[in-house]
Amino acid sequence: MPDPHSSAPRRTPLAEVHESLGAVMTDFAGWLMPLRYGSETREHIAVRSAAGLFDLSHMGELFVTGPDAAAALDYALVGEASVIKPGRARYSMICTVDGGIVDDLIVYRLADDDFLIVANAANATTVAAELAERTAGFDASIADRTHEYALIAIQGPRAAAILAGLTDADLDPLRYYASIRATVAGRDVLLARTGYTGEDGFELFTAPAHAPELWQALAAAGQEAGLVPAGLAARDSLRLEAGMPLYGNELSRDVSPYDAGLGRVVKLDKAGGFVGRDALAKRAQQASRRLLVGLVSQTRRVPRHGYPVLCDGEPCGSVTSGGPSPTLGKPIAMAYIDAAAAQPADADPPPGENAPGDDAAAQQLAVDVRGTAEPVILVPLPFYRRSDTN
């Protein structure tokens, strides 16, 4: 196991592979991770048009097991784990008593009494401690088994075809947010149809020792299909286009699920209550004072995290995430702004399109980019939605 007292970033089981590929490495949430292998724009476009290969081994894998595992998670999380069928997964959150978000999570039900919780790298230890405290009165055990897993993602419209050549598993009936035990390139994996890019794709949980050969097998199988290794920079621009929140940007302990437009994950009526229920029930009845919105820049200057948003020249919010959009060809951003300033277009654009409507264009909004008010228009989230769904 890694030394918890070491100040050096932890290396994933694929660190040597990344270095051999010439990746620019960076410290991310205490892990040494590939930022890019060459052009982050090329990596981004490859995921949208073909496929990309990601190392996600920094994510936390927490297991909740035992006769009361489902009931324990119902109490600990805002979602209803007890209704998840074995082999399926759901997006959820763990919140404070006051309703702030401790972390956003993926909850996989592997069997009746066996759950896998995937937590963000920076929060995994905190989430494990919170789960242990909240489930103390239940017949359930919590185990942080992050060190036992490597996690590889293959994402993009050609991901299924590439993966199909390496496994006997039938991928066609595997639905989005479902998982199966499978063999890929001769190695046992937990194979999930999940991802963080807005594209179809899969995440493979495997033993650390098997990760390098599994990565190489996927890379070789996808070479002719246009698959490329992709780093954190492309992953961030992909999830931004897909309107997916990032903890520390769109989500924090100062933000409730309702503030983030994610009230749908909160199950206020589940039996037995849950940590944060009273605060969230009260919040659900209140009008939103701020909204998470999408902004498209009308200049080439890029809105970045923390930049002020202006409405008629006055501060009305702040950018949470921003960057160039290779798909739209313009800078984009997500931001929290005052509800009074948020008047998005009347309807979502067709899948894969994001042409702003007249209503959005009428908004007098700008982002203060280093002292200059750069005009932006309001658009519905997400900025990008793939046309095919599983």
Backbone hydrogen bonds, N-H to C=O, Kabsch-Sander energy under -0.5 kcal/mol:
donor,donor_aa,acceptor,acceptor_aa,energy
6,S,3,D,-1.4
10,R,30,G,-3.1
12,T,32,L,-0.7
15,A,12,T,-1.9
18,H,14,L,-2.3
19,E,15,A,-2.3
20,S,16,E,-2.2
21,L,17,V,-1.2
22,G,19,E,-1.4
23,A,18,H,-2.3
24,V,36,R,-3.0
25,M,23,A,-0.7
26,T,33,M,-2.9
28,F,26,T,-0.7
28,F,31,W,-3.5
31,W,28,F,-1.6
32,L,10,R,-3.4
33,M,26,T,-3.2
33,M,31,W,-0.8
35,L,24,V,-3.8
36,R,24,V,-0.9
40,E,38,G,-0.6
43,E,39,S,-2.0
44,H,40,E,-2.4
45,I,41,T,-2.7
46,A,42,R,-2.1
47,V,43,E,-1.7
48,R,44,H,-1.8
49,S,45,I,-2.1
50,A,46,A,-3.3
51,A,226,G,-0.5
52,G,155,Q,-2.6
53,L,228,V,-2.1
54,F,153,A,-2.9
56,L,54,F,-0.7
56,L,151,L,-3.2
59,M,56,L,-2.0
60,G,119,A,-2.6
62,L,60,G,-0.6
62,L,117,I,-2.8
63,F,143,A,-3.0
64,V,115,F,-2.2
65,T,63,F,-0.5
65,T,141,S,-2.1
66,G,113,D,-1.8
68,D,139,D,-2.5
69,A,66,G,-2.1
72,A,68,D,-3.0
73,L,69,A,-2.1
74,D,70,A,-2.1
75,Y,71,A,-1.6
76,A,72,A,-2.1
77,L,73,L,-2.6
78,V,93,M,-2.3
81,A,79,G,-0.8
83,V,80,E,-1.2
84,I,81,A,-1.5
87,G,109,R,-3.5
88,R,85,K,-2.2
89,A,177,Y,-2.1
90,R,107,V,-2.0
92,S,105,L,-2.7
94,I,103,D,-2.3
96,T,100,G,-2.8
99,G,96,T,-1.6
101,I,252,S,-1.9
101,I,255,V,-1.7
102,V,94,I,-2.8
102,V,100,G,-0.6
103,D,94,I,-1.4
105,L,92,S,-2.8
106,I,118,V,-1.6
107,V,90,R,-3.2
108,Y,106,I,-0.6
108,Y,116,L,-3.3
109,R,88,R,-2.5
110,L,108,Y,-0.8
110,L,114,D,-2.2
111,A,114,D,-1.7
114,D,111,A,-1.5
115,F,64,V,-2.4
116,L,108,Y,-2.7
117,I,62,L,-3.7
118,V,106,I,-2.6
118,V,116,L,-0.5
119,A,60,G,-1.9
119,A,117,I,-0.7
123,N,120,N,-1.2
124,A,120,N,-1.1
124,A,121,A,-0.6
127,V,123,N,-3.1
128,A,124,A,-2.4
129,A,125,T,-2.0
130,E,126,T,-2.6
131,L,127,V,-2.8
132,A,128,A,-2.2
133,E,129,A,-2.1
134,R,130,E,-2.7
135,T,131,L,-1.9
136,A,133,E,-0.9
138,F,135,T,-2.0
140,A,138,F,-2.0
141,S,65,T,-3.0
143,A,63,F,-2.2
145,R,61,E,-2.4
145,R,143,A,-0.9
148,E,145,R,-1.7
149,Y,146,T,-1.7
150,A,206,T,-2.9
152,I,204,L,-2.2
153,A,54,F,-2.4
154,I,202,F,-2.5
155,Q,52,G,-2.3
156,G,200,D,-3.3
158,R,50,A,-2.7
159,A,156,G,-2.0
162,I,158,R,-2.2
163,L,159,A,-2.8
164,A,160,A,-2.4
165,G,161,A,-0.8
165,G,162,I,-0.7
166,L,163,L,-2.1
167,T,163,L,-0.5
167,T,164,A,-0.7
168,D,183,T,-0.6
171,L,169,A,-0.9
174,L,171,L,-1.1
175,R,173,P,-0.8
177,Y,193,R,-2.8
178,A,175,R,-0.9
179,S,87,G,-2.8
180,I,191,L,-2.3
182,A,189,V,-2.5
184,V,187,R,-2.9
185,A,166,L,-2.7
187,R,184,V,-2.0
189,V,182,A,-2.9
190,L,205,F,-2.0
191,L,180,I,-3.1
191,L,189,V,-0.7
192,A,190,L,-0.6
192,A,203,E,-2.7
193,R,178,A,-2.7
194,T,192,A,-1.5
202,F,154,I,-2.8
203,E,192,A,-2.9
204,L,152,I,-3.6
205,F,190,L,-2.5
205,F,203,E,-0.6
206,T,150,A,-2.6
206,T,204,L,-0.6
210,H,207,A,-1.5
211,A,207,A,-0.7
211,A,208,P,-1.0
214,L,210,H,-2.0
215,W,211,A,-2.8
216,Q,212,P,-2.5
217,A,213,E,-2.2
218,L,214,L,-2.2
219,A,215,W,-2.7
220,A,216,Q,-2.5
221,A,217,A,-2.3
222,G,218,L,-1.8
223,Q,219,A,-0.6
223,Q,220,A,-0.8
226,G,222,G,-0.6
226,G,223,Q,-1.1
227,L,222,G,-2.5
228,V,51,A,-1.5
230,A,53,L,-3.0
232,L,34,P,-2.5
233,A,35,L,-2.1
234,A,35,L,-0.5
235,R,231,G,-2.1
236,D,232,L,-2.2
237,S,233,A,-2.1
238,L,234,A,-2.5
239,R,235,R,-2.2
240,L,236,D,-2.0
241,E,237,S,-2.1
242,A,238,L,-1.8
243,G,240,L,-1.6
244,M,239,R,-2.8
248,G,251,L,-3.3
249,N,246,L,-2.1
250,E,246,L,-1.5
251,L,246,L,-1.5
255,V,252,S,-1.5
260,A,256,S,-1.6
261,G,258,Y,-1.3
262,L,257,P,-3.2
265,V,262,L,-1.8
266,V,263,G,-1.6
267,K,78,V,-2.6
267,K,265,V,-0.5
268,L,266,V,-0.9
270,K,267,K,-1.2
273,G,270,K,-1.2
275,V,75,Y,-2.4
277,R,274,F,-2.2
279,A,97,V,-0.5
280,L,276,G,-2.4
281,A,277,R,-3.1
282,K,278,D,-1.9
283,R,279,A,-2.2
284,A,280,L,-2.3
285,Q,281,A,-0.7
285,Q,282,K,-0.9
286,Q,283,R,-1.3
291,L,337,I,-2.6
292,L,259,D,-0.5
293,V,291,L,-0.6
293,V,335,A,-2.9
294,G,379,V,-1.2
295,L,333,A,-2.9
296,V,377,I,-2.3
297,S,331,P,-2.5
298,Q,375,P,-2.7
306,G,319,V,-3.1
307,Y,304,R,-2.3
309,V,317,G,-2.3
310,L,366,A,-3.5
311,C,314,E,-3.3
312,D,364,Q,-2.5
314,E,311,C,-1.9
316,C,309,V,-3.1
317,G,309,V,-0.9
318,S,336,Y,-2.3
319,V,307,Y,-2.9
320,T,334,M,-2.8
321,S,334,M,-1.6
323,G,332,I,-2.3
325,S,330,K,-1.6
329,G,325,S,-2.7
330,K,325,S,-0.6
332,I,323,G,-2.8
333,A,295,L,-2.1
334,M,321,S,-2.8
335,A,293,V,-1.9
336,Y,318,S,-2.1
337,I,291,L,-2.2
337,I,335,A,-0.6
338,D,316,C,-2.6
339,A,289,R,-2.4
341,A,338,D,-1.5
342,A,338,D,-0.6
342,A,339,A,-1.0
343,Q,341,A,-0.9
352,G,385,R,-0.8
353,E,350,P,-2.4
361,A,357,G,-2.1
362,A,358,D,-1.3
363,Q,360,A,-1.4
365,L,363,Q,-1.6
365,L,376,V,-0.6
366,A,310,L,-2.1
367,V,374,E,-2.4
368,D,308,P,-2.6
369,V,367,V,-1.2
369,V,372,T,-2.8
370,R,368,D,-1.0
372,T,369,V,-1.0
374,E,367,V,-2.8
374,E,372,T,-0.9
376,V,365,L,-2.0
377,I,296,V,-2.2
378,L,360,A,-0.8
379,V,294,G,-2.2
383,F,241,E,-1.0
384,Y,241,E,-2.5
386,R,198,G,-0.6
